[in-house]
Amino acid sequence: PVSSLSADSLLLEFTTDETAATQKYLDKTVAVTGIVYEVKNDAQGNTEVILQTADPIETVNCVLAAGTKTENIEPGTEIELKGICSGYLSLSGVNMHQAVL
């Protein structure tokens, strides 16, 4: 990974200076630690893990790589996910894909 940081820190970098954070993280592997808010399937049927942040709306949204085991991923637990950063969307948060434990 190019960086290892908390979900809060990653979101803060994007909300403070989106251009600099995009240059630093876009299409790069990042390790993010955070508390699981929700585990769900996205519209394409992929498993998505939502990591909570201090922000009440914006989160770190991690789409897992196919085949990643999810039985130990429970809301309220702290985990580290490594994935490829795919950018930031206002009122959604930071998005990652191909994430693994």
N, C-alpha and C positions, 0 to 999 in steps of 0.2 A: 504493500500500500504506500501511496505517496504521503499519507498522513493518517494518524490515529487520534481520534478526538471524540468528545461527547456529542450527543445529538444537539444539545443546547449550543455548544461552541460552533458546530457546523452551521446551524441555522443563523446564529448571530453574525457569522462572517458574511453570509449572503444578505442579511437584512441591513448590515452596516455598509457594505460596498459590494453590490451584486456583480459589478464588472470585474473587480479584482478576484472575487471568490470564483466566478465562472472561469476565469483564466487559470486559476490555481487548481480547480477540482474537476472541471467538465471532462468527461470521458476518461477519467483516471480512477484507479482503484483506491477506495478510502475505507478505513476501518472505523466504524461508529459504534459507540457504546451508549446504551440508553435503556429506559424502562419501557417494556412492551405495553402499548395502549390497546392495541387490537390486532387480531390475526383474521384475515378475510380473503376471499377470492375476488380478483378484479374481473372486469368485464370479459377478459379473454380466458378466464379460468385459472390464471396464475395465482399462486399464494402470495399475498402481500402482508408484510409486517409493518405496523405503524408504531414508530417510537415517539413517545410523548416528549414535549419540550416545555419550557417555562411559559411559552406563548399559548394562550387558550385555543387558538385556531390552527396555527401552523405547526406542522410535525415533520419528521423525517420518514418518508414513505419508501419502503424497501421491497421491491418485487424479487422474490427468491428465484434462484436458478432452478430449473426443472430437476426434480428428484431430491431436492433438499428436504431432509427429515424435519418435521415440525412438531412432533409429539412433545418435545420438551419446551416449546415456546408457548408460554402462558401469559396472559395479561397480568401486569404487576411485577413480573420478573425482569431482572437486569440481564441483558445479553450484549454480545458484540457481534456485529455483522460486517462482513467485508463485501463491498459491492462497487459497481461502477457508477459514478455520479452522472446523472443525466440532466442536472440543472435545477432551477428554482422557479416555482410558480407562486405569485402573490396569493394569499389566502388559502394556500395548500401547504407549501413548505418545500423542502429539499427532496428530490426524487432520486432514487438509486435503482439499478436493475442488476440482474445476474448475481444477487447477493447470496452468500453462504455464511454458515456459522463459523 
